[in-house]
């Protein structure tokens, strides 16, 4: 049987080809997400659920470290909340943990009470992807990624997203049909893009409709299985 190497990202494929010098043996198969797990009932405290349901939510799921930089959500919150009246102010939900969390929470405590009340730090949550159903916009602010599954979770629930240009994010964006890509972390650009999404009902409705359709066609677990079968059937 011939050798077979599989990666879920273009970066991984290119790295394997460079090391192995056998491009014909390297294949790209995208991750597929278990939507049954994502669609299962959410078990969180009722007061959290009500808070998420009754607000415009800009959410993040991931680590707070020197690669994922989830703590940047606080910087985004300060930028956006400074422009909004109290009635227009979104709720910023940060799900995850990491070494940068303590410093972020210290900065949060120093903010005016009105801002503190618009930032919800939930820490680690089991099966956090289920909470995406409550998001209005999803954020990815990493400095480095391969193939970020969280963007697929956003797409499954029809949630527009804004991300740094890392890994295969540009391809996942499908020319802006599922989300928007900023070259690198720039809080003003992220804030501007989030505001544009929230202000454009037609754009929002389009992404909310096309995101799940593109997800089902390209990134479902069934599609991943079919791609594996196709690769194995192609072996000599």
C-alpha positions as CSV (number, residue, x, y, z in Angstrom):
1,X,0.0,0.0,0.0
2,X,1.4,3.4,-0.9
3,X,2.2,5.9,1.9
4,X,-0.6,8.3,2.9
5,X,-0.4,11.5,4.9
6,X,-3.4,13.7,5.7
7,X,-3.6,17.2,7.1
8,X,-6.7,19.3,7.9
9,X,-5.0,22.6,6.8
10,X,-3.2,24.0,3.8
11,X,-0.3,25.0,6.0
12,X,-0.1,21.4,7.3
13,X,-0.1,20.1,3.7
14,X,2.6,22.4,2.6
15,X,4.8,21.6,5.6
16,X,4.4,17.8,5.0
17,X,5.2,18.2,1.3
18,X,8.3,20.2,2.2
19,X,9.6,17.6,4.7
20,X,8.5,14.4,2.8
21,X,9.3,15.5,-0.7
22,X,6.4,13.2,-1.8
23,X,3.6,15.6,-2.8
24,X,1.5,12.8,-4.3
25,X,1.2,11.1,-0.9
26,X,-0.1,14.2,1.0
27,X,-3.8,15.0,1.0
28,X,-5.9,17.8,2.5
29,X,-9.1,16.7,4.3
30,X,-11.0,19.4,6.2
31,X,-12.3,18.8,9.7
32,X,-15.9,18.0,10.0
33,X,-17.9,19.0,13.1
34,X,-20.3,16.9,15.1
35,X,-23.5,19.0,14.8
36,X,-25.4,16.6,17.0
37,X,-23.1,17.6,19.8
38,X,-23.4,21.3,19.0
39,X,-27.2,21.2,18.8
40,X,-27.6,19.4,22.1
41,X,-29.3,21.2,24.9
42,X,-27.2,23.9,26.6
43,X,-26.8,23.4,30.4
44,X,-25.8,26.7,31.9
45,X,-27.2,28.7,34.8
46,X,-30.6,30.2,33.9
47,X,-29.5,33.8,34.7
48,X,-26.6,33.4,32.3
49,X,-28.9,32.1,29.6
50,X,-31.3,35.0,30.0
51,X,-28.5,37.5,29.9
52,X,-27.2,36.0,26.7
53,X,-30.7,35.8,25.1
54,X,-31.6,39.4,25.9
55,X,-28.5,41.2,24.6
56,X,-26.5,41.7,21.4
57,X,-23.6,39.3,22.1
58,X,-20.1,39.6,20.7
59,X,-18.5,36.3,21.7
60,X,-15.2,34.6,21.9
61,X,-14.4,30.9,22.6
62,X,-10.7,29.9,23.1
63,X,-7.6,30.4,25.2
64,X,-6.2,33.5,26.7
65,X,-2.5,33.0,25.9
66,X,0.2,34.4,23.7
67,X,-1.1,32.6,20.6
68,X,-4.9,32.8,20.8
69,X,-5.1,36.1,22.8
70,X,-8.6,35.8,24.0
71,X,-7.9,38.7,26.4
72,X,-8.0,41.0,23.4
73,X,-11.7,40.8,23.7
74,X,-11.5,43.3,26.6
75,X,-9.7,45.7,24.4
76,X,-12.4,45.3,21.8
77,X,-15.1,45.9,24.4
78,X,-13.5,49.1,25.6
79,X,-13.2,50.4,22.0
80,X,-16.8,49.6,21.1
81,X,-18.5,50.5,24.4
82,X,-16.9,53.9,24.3
83,X,-18.9,54.6,21.2
84,X,-22.3,53.2,22.3
85,X,-25.1,54.5,24.5
86,X,-26.1,52.3,27.3
87,X,-29.2,51.0,25.4
88,X,-27.0,50.1,22.4
89,X,-24.1,48.6,24.2
90,X,-23.4,44.9,23.3
91,X,-22.5,42.2,25.8
92,X,-19.0,40.8,25.4
93,X,-18.8,37.2,26.3
94,X,-15.4,35.6,26.8
95,X,-15.4,31.8,27.2
96,X,-12.1,30.1,28.0
97,X,-9.1,30.3,30.2
98,X,-5.3,30.8,30.1
99,X,-2.3,32.5,31.6
100,X,-3.4,36.0,30.4
101,X,-6.8,35.8,32.1
102,X,-5.6,37.2,35.5
103,X,-4.1,40.3,34.0
104,X,-7.2,40.9,31.8
105,X,-9.5,40.6,34.8
106,X,-7.4,43.1,36.7
107,X,-7.8,45.5,33.8
108,X,-11.6,44.8,33.8
109,X,-11.9,45.6,37.5
110,X,-10.3,49.0,36.9
111,X,-12.9,50.0,34.3
112,X,-16.1,52.0,35.1
113,X,-18.9,49.9,36.5
114,X,-21.0,50.5,33.4
115,X,-18.3,48.8,31.2
116,X,-17.7,46.0,33.7
117,X,-21.3,45.0,33.5
118,X,-21.1,44.6,29.7
119,X,-18.2,42.0,29.9
120,X,-19.0,38.5,30.9
121,X,-16.0,36.2,31.6
122,X,-17.3,32.6,31.8
123,X,-14.0,30.7,32.1
124,X,-13.9,27.1,30.8
125,X,-17.3,25.7,29.8
126,X,-17.9,22.1,28.8
127,X,-18.9,21.9,25.1
128,X,-18.6,25.6,24.8
129,X,-19.5,25.5,21.1
130,X,-23.1,25.0,22.1
131,X,-23.2,28.6,23.4
132,X,-22.5,30.0,20.0
133,X,-26.2,29.9,19.4
134,X,-26.5,33.0,21.6
135,X,-23.8,35.0,19.8
136,X,-24.6,37.7,17.3
137,X,-20.9,38.0,16.2
138,X,-18.1,35.6,16.8
139,X,-14.4,36.7,17.2
140,X,-11.1,35.0,16.5
141,X,-8.1,37.1,17.4
142,X,-5.2,34.7,17.2
143,X,-1.7,35.4,16.1
144,X,-1.4,31.8,14.7
145,X,-3.7,29.0,13.7
146,X,-3.9,26.0,11.5
147,X,-7.5,25.3,10.9
148,X,-9.7,27.0,13.5
149,X,-12.7,24.8,14.2
150,X,-14.4,27.6,16.2
151,X,-15.2,29.4,12.9
152,X,-17.0,26.3,11.7
153,X,-19.1,26.5,14.9
154,X,-19.9,30.1,14.2
155,X,-21.0,29.2,10.6
156,X,-23.1,26.2,11.8
157,X,-25.2,28.6,13.9
158,X,-25.3,31.3,11.2
159,X,-23.2,33.7,13.2
160,X,-21.1,36.2,11.3
161,X,-17.5,36.3,12.5
162,X,-14.4,38.6,12.4
163,X,-10.9,37.1,12.4
164,X,-7.3,37.8,12.0
165,X,-5.7,36.5,8.8
166,X,-4.2,33.3,10.2
167,X,-4.1,29.7,8.9
168,X,-6.9,28.9,6.5
169,X,-9.2,31.6,7.6
170,X,-9.4,33.4,4.2
171,X,-10.6,30.2,2.6
172,X,-13.2,29.6,5.4
173,X,-14.5,33.1,4.8
174,X,-15.6,32.2,1.3
175,X,-15.1,35.7,0.0
176,X,-16.9,37.3,2.9
177,X,-19.9,35.0,2.7
178,X,-19.4,33.6,6.2
179,X,-17.1,36.2,7.9
180,X,-14.6,38.9,7.6
181,X,-10.8,38.8,7.8
182,X,-8.5,41.5,9.2
183,X,-4.9,41.3,8.2
184,X,-3.6,41.4,11.8
185,X,-5.0,42.3,15.2
186,X,-6.2,45.9,15.0
187,X,-8.8,46.8,17.6
188,X,-10.2,49.7,15.6
189,X,-10.6,47.6,12.5
190,X,-12.3,44.9,14.5
191,X,-14.6,47.3,16.1
192,X,-15.5,49.0,12.8
193,X,-16.2,45.7,11.2
194,X,-18.4,44.5,14.1
195,X,-20.3,47.8,14.0
196,X,-20.8,47.4,10.2
197,X,-22.2,43.9,10.6
198,X,-24.6,44.9,13.3
199,X,-25.8,48.0,11.3
200,X,-26.5,46.1,8.0
201,X,-29.6,44.0,8.4
202,X,-29.4,42.7,4.8
203,X,-25.7,41.7,5.2
204,X,-26.5,40.0,8.5
205,X,-29.4,38.1,7.1
206,X,-27.4,36.9,4.1
207,X,-24.5,35.6,6.2
208,X,-26.9,34.0,8.7
209,X,-28.5,32.1,5.8
210,X,-25.4,31.2,3.8
211,X,-23.1,30.3,6.7
212,X,-25.0,27.1,7.6
213,X,-25.5,26.2,3.9
214,X,-21.7,26.5,3.3
215,X,-21.0,24.6,6.5
216,X,-23.3,21.7,5.5
217,X,-21.8,21.5,2.1
218,X,-18.1,21.7,3.0
219,X,-17.5,21.1,6.7
220,X,-20.0,18.6,8.0
221,X,-18.8,15.4,9.5
222,X,-20.6,13.6,6.7
223,X,-18.6,15.6,4.1
224,X,-15.3,14.8,6.0
225,X,-16.2,11.1,5.9
226,X,-16.9,11.2,2.1
227,X,-13.6,12.9,1.6
228,X,-11.7,10.2,3.4
229,X,-13.5,7.5,1.4
230,X,-12.6,9.3,-1.8
231,X,-8.9,9.5,-0.8
232,X,-8.7,5.8,0.2
233,X,-10.5,4.7,-3.0
234,X,-7.9,6.6,-5.0
235,X,-5.0,4.6,-3.6
236,X,-3.4,2.1,-5.9
